[in-house]
Amino acid sequence: MTITHAVGAVAALTGVSVRTLHHYDHIGLVVPSVRTAAGYRGYTDADIERLHIALVYRSAGLPLDEIRAVLDDPDADVAAILAHQHAVLLAQASRLDDTIKAVEDLMNAHRNGIQLTAAEQAEIFGSTAFSDEYAAEAQQRWGHTDEWTQSQQRVSSFGKQDWLAIKAAGDALLADLAAAKRDGVAPDSPRARGLRARHRESIDRFYDCSDEMHACLAQMYLDDVRFTRYYDDVEPGLAQFVHDIITA
């Protein structure tokens, strides 16, 4: 006798929302194999295994249509694909461990009442944005502008909790931008406009960012290899995608 599970039970077992399960059913990614006499759809153990494999692929950044194609391919080497995704996830876990350690260092500094230097912030955030070399270059390029003056005034008042919040918001925005890129979101879509607004807000925290300045920053993400690498290391082509949603 085949044991089946209702959609609500599968949601509770896997942590995937009922709405997402219905979406996966609709697009043919994970379709419940059984229909009860009352017309309800039931998931078999094999269906749930397919769901878990799909979630592994999804966590590694594969688009849903590619995941479906792999799962439906009878000649696909699932073991090899899983081994590859396992290696990808291990690399991501290593980077996450580094970030966790950095945030813990920042928390310890906060508890000890230490004001972090720019070099220490660079070590924590892993970004050239805080390096002495970049800071000198930035001052040379923009030191005469009102935005530069405003940013220096605001940054001088930032405490450890402010930097923690900036780090968390930046990581979340970067992850959502990468997900939108993988999902093929159109630059002028409502989802893209929401991401553009969040990106603008992240700049506004340092200085009042005009439309013209926002567009200039978008172009710099393509012209300056350091910024391009910052985005493209997360998701290939992400710098171009960020540029496009800002300038759409």
N, C-alpha and C positions, 0 to 999 in steps of 0.2 A: 504494500500500500504506500502510495506516494504521500508524503507529508507536505502540506502547503501552508503558507503563511500569508495572512492578510497584509495589505499595504501598511496599515498602522503598526503591525507587529514588526515588519521589516524596518520601518523607520526607527522604531525603538531599539532594534538590534544593531543597526548600523550607524545611527546618528544622522542619516540622510533624511531630509524633510519629506513629508508626503507630497508636497508640491513638486519637489525635485524628482521624486520617483515617478510621478505622473508625467513629468516632462521627458524623462528618460524612456518611459513607455511610449510616449507619443512619437519620439524621433527614432525609435527602434533600437536604442542602445541597450536597455535591459527591459525585456518584455516578459511579464508574468506568463508562465506556460499553461496555467490551469484556469478554467472558468467554471465556477460552481453552478449548481442547478439554479441558484438564486440570481445568477448573473454577475457575481463578484469575481474579480481576478485574484488568483492565488499564485504566490511565488514558491517554487520548489527550492530545495537545497542547492541544486545546480544553478538556478537563477540568481540566488544570493551569492554564490561563488563568482558568477560573472560580474555581479555588481561590485564585489570587492576588488576584482582585477581591474575593472573600469576605474574605480576610485584610485587605485595605485597609479595607473596611467595618468589620470587627471592631476594627481598631486605632483607629478613630474612635468606637467605643463602641456601635455598633448591635447589638441583640440578634440571635441566630442566626435566629430565626423571621422577623424583618423582613428580614434579608439574603436568606434563601431566597425570600421573597415577591418581592423586587425582582429577583433573578436569574431567577426563573421568569416574570416579567411580560414578555410580548413587546412591550408598548408602553412599557416603561420607558426613559427617556432615560439610558442608562448613561454617556454622555459628560458630561452635565450633573451627574449624581450624583457621578461621579469628580472633576469640577472642584470641586464643593462640598467633598468629603472632602479634596481636596488643600489647599484653603484652611484647613480645620479642622486638618489635620496641620501646616501651616506655622505656625499660631498656637501649637499645642502645642510645636513645635520651638523657637519663640521663647521660650516660658516655660521650656523645658528649658535653653536656652542661658543664661538668666538664673540658673537654679539652679546650673548648672555653674560659672558665674563666681562666684557667692556661695560655693560650696564651695571653689573655688580661693583666694578671699580668706581664708577661714577656715584653709586649709592653710598659706598664706603667714604668717598671724599665728602659727600654731603653730610654724612653723620659726623665726620670729624671737623666740619666747618671749614674745609679747604676750598679756596677759589682755584679752579682749574686754569692752567695756562693754555694758550693756544696750542702748544705742542701736545699737551695732555689731551685736549679735546680732539686733536687729529688722531691720536692713538685710539681713543674711544670710538670715534665715529668712522674711522677708516676712510676718510675723505680728504682730498687735496684742498678742500675748501678752507681748512684751518691751518694749512702749512704756512711757514714763514715765507717761503718762496712765492706761493700763490697770493698770500696777503699783500706782499710788496707789489706784485704785478697788478693786483686788483686796485690798490691805491693809486698806482701810476695811471691806470686806465680810467678810473672813475672818481679819483680823489677830489676832483674839482666840482663834482655834481652834488645837487641837493640830496639825491638818494643816498650817496655815500655818507654824507654828514648825518642824515637821519638814521641810517643803519648803524653807524658807530655809536650814536646816542642810545639806541635801543639795545644793542648788544651789551653795552657797558652795564646795563641794569639787569641782565639775565643772570639768574641763579641756577643752581644745579637742577632744580625741578623744571625750570624752563627748558634746559637742554634735554632733559629726559623726555619732556612732552614733544619737543621738536624732533627728536630721534624717532619716537614712536609714530608720530604723524607722518614723518617722511618715509619710514619703512612701509607703513600701511598704504600710502599713496603710490609708492613705487610698485608694490605688489598688485594693486588694483589696476595700475596702468599696464603692467605686463599681462595681466589676465585679459584686459580689454583688447590688447594687441593680439593675443592668441585666439580670442573669440571673433576676430575680424570685425570689431566695432567700427562703424563709419565715423570719420572725424566730425561730421556735423550732426550726429545723432544725439538724442537726449542724454544717453549714458556718457558720451564723449564730452558734452557740455558740462555735465556734472564734474567730470574729472578735470576739465579745464578750470572750472571755478575753484576746485580744491587746490590745484597747482598755483593759481593766482593767490589764494589765501596763504599758501606756504611762503610766498615771496612777500606778501603784505605784512607778515609778521616782522620782517626786517626793515622794510620801507614801503611807502605807498607806491604800488606798481601800476603805472598807466598802461593802456592798451599798447601804446607804441613800445614801451619798455618791455612788456611781456613778449611782444613779437620779436624784439631784438634778442632777448634771452633764448627764444625758440631757435633762432638762426644760429646763435652761438653754440647750441647743443650739436649742431651739424658741423660748424666750422672749426671748433676746438676739439681735438681728438680726445682730450681728457674727459670732457663732458659726454662725448659720444660713447666713449668706453664705459663711463659710469652707467649709462642706460643699457647699452648693448650687451654688457657682461651679464645683465639680468635676463634679457630677452633679445635675441638678434633682431635688429631693425627697430628697437624701441625708441631710439633717439629720433628717428624720422617720424615715427608715429606720434610722439609727444609734440614735435614741431607741427605736425599736420593738425592735431586737435586744437593747438593754441591759435594757429593762423587760419583755421577754417572760417 
